[in-house]
Amino acid sequence: MSDGPNRILDELARLMTDAAGAAQGVRREVETAFRAQAERLLNSMDLVQREEFDAMRDMVAKARAENATLAERIDALEARLAIIEADKATKSAKKPSESPRLKK
């Protein structure tokens, strides 16, 4: 009868191992179902994915940098235009007014 208690313990250990394996299988199924449900929920909420958000953020940063560069160029061109207009105004003010002479 020495095999009796060991045999019962072996059967109990095998039963526990099978139960643990079944529990892991159930856990995987629940995780899969939960992920699928969460994905459906997020898709229905019309949320953006992280990769799309990062790509858009990079595009916006690039556009802002280009806008800043273009604004600096516009400011420089406006300053040059103001100088040119000021020079023209100064030159026309210095010229004596030319009026057509009348012939007698």
For each residue, the residues with C-beta under 8 A, 3 or more apart:
1: 4
2: 5 6
3: 6 7
4: 1 7 8
5: 2 8 9
6: 2 3 9 10
7: 3 4 10 11
8: 4 5 11 12
9: 5 6 12 13
10: 6 7 13 14
11: 7 8 14 15
12: 8 9 15 16
13: 9 10 16 17
14: 10 11 17 18
15: 11 12 18 19
16: 12 13 19 20
17: 13 14 20 21
18: 14 15 21 22
19: 15 16 22 23
20: 16 17 23 24
21: 17 18 24 25
22: 18 19 25 26
23: 19 20 26 27
24: 20 21 27 28
25: 21 22 28 29
26: 22 23 29 30
27: 23 24 30 31
28: 24 25 31 32
29: 25 26 32 33
30: 26 27 33 34
31: 27 28 34 35
32: 28 29 35 36
33: 29 30 36 37
34: 30 31 37 38
35: 31 32 38 39
36: 32 33 39 40
37: 33 34 40 41
38: 34 35 41 42
39: 35 36 42 43
40: 36 37 43 44
41: 37 38 44 45
42: 38 39 45 47
43: 39 40 46 47
44: 40 41
45: 41 42
46: 43
47: 42 43
48: 52 53 56
49: 52 53
50: 53 54
51: 54 55
52: 48 49 55 56
53: 48 49 50 56 57
54: 50 51 57 58
55: 51 52 58 59
56: 48 52 53 59 60
57: 53 54 60 61
58: 54 55 61 62
59: 55 56 62 63
60: 56 57 63 64
61: 57 58 64 65
62: 58 59 65 66
63: 59 60 66 67
64: 60 61 67 68
65: 61 62 68 69
66: 62 63 69 70
67: 63 64 70 71
68: 64 65 71 72
69: 65 66 72 73
70: 66 67 73 74
71: 67 68 74 75
72: 68 69 75 76
73: 69 70 76 77
74: 70 71 77 78
75: 71 72 78 79
76: 72 73 79 80
77: 73 74 80 81
78: 74 75 81 82
79: 75 76 82 83
80: 76 77 83 84
81: 77 78 84 85
82: 78 79 85 86
83: 79 80 86 87
84: 80 81 87 88
85: 81 82 88 89
86: 82 83 89 90
87: 83 84 90 91
88: 84 85 91 92
89: 85 86 92 93
90: 86 87 93 94
91: 87 88 94 95
92: 88 89 95
93: 89 90
94: 90 91
95: 91 92 98
96:
97:
98: 95
99:
100:
101:
102:
103:
104:
